[in-house]
Structure formats: structure tokens, C-alpha cells
Amino acid sequence: MDNIGRVVKTKDNFAKLEIRRASACGEKCSSCKGGCSTTGIYVNIENTLNAKSGDFVKIETETKSIMQIAFIVYLFPLFMLILGIFFSSFIYNQFDIPFSSELFSLSVGLIFMVVSGIVIKIVDLIYQSKGILKYTMINKL
């Protein structure tokens, strides 16, 4: 997966890049009038091209890593919510719980979803420490 980043600052053999996020509307801001602002994300990357502050560089990362992260961030919480609802239905039928099954199912589903957020944070720390999502400079623009 290729992207373009602007070098914000350099230090030793690393560069801090700002990568603009792509908006859902396709970056046609002049015709949109929606009032949204595009924000960037910052990444530290090995400065293999000896880029200076203000330079634009083309970077790439493995699509497999991006897809894994997208699955974890977007689908895992949904999966946990549904799992929590089904699990709570089973528990509700086994025990005599004094309030409605819908409220109980929603509560357990939301608890499972919060747990998924904690799991995502732990996975994020593991990904950062192992450098699984690694950006590589391709060329200066």
C-alpha cells in the first residue's frame, strides 16, 4: 500500500512524517462544502533517502499488515458485541435473572465490546514493539 508523506522533522537516522488521511468523500473538498477537515497521522520512519524537513516522500507498507489491523480495529469489536449478546442469551436461559433479557443481553454485549477495546490496545502495543506495521521510504517527490 503506497502513500505520500511530508517530512516534519529529522533526527539522527529517522524522520517524522505527516501522512494525510484519505477522507471517505474522495478529497473533493472544494465541491463538497461539508466543512470537514482532513487530519494527518504522524509516523516515525527510518530515513533511508536522507530526506530533509519539508520534503515529500512516497512510502509503502505491506497490505497484509493494513488488512490485519483493519480487521482487528473494525470487525473484532462487532464480533465481540454479537458474541456477548449470544452468550448472555445462553446465561439468561440457564439462570433466573430478575430483569429483561434484552437489557441483560445489551449490557453483556457492551461489556464484551469494552473488553475488545482493551484487547485492541494490547495488540496495538505488541504491534508497535515488534514493528509489525513498518513503513519504508520509496523515493522523494
Buried (B, 14 or more C-beta within 10 A) or exposed (E): EEBEBBBEEBEEEEBBBEBBEEBEEEEEBEEEEEEEEEEEEEBEBEBEBEBEEEBEBBBEBBEEBEEBBEEBBEEBBEBBBEBBBBBBBEBBEEEEEEEEEEEBBBBBBBBBBBEBEEBBEEBBEEBEEEEBBBBEBBEEE
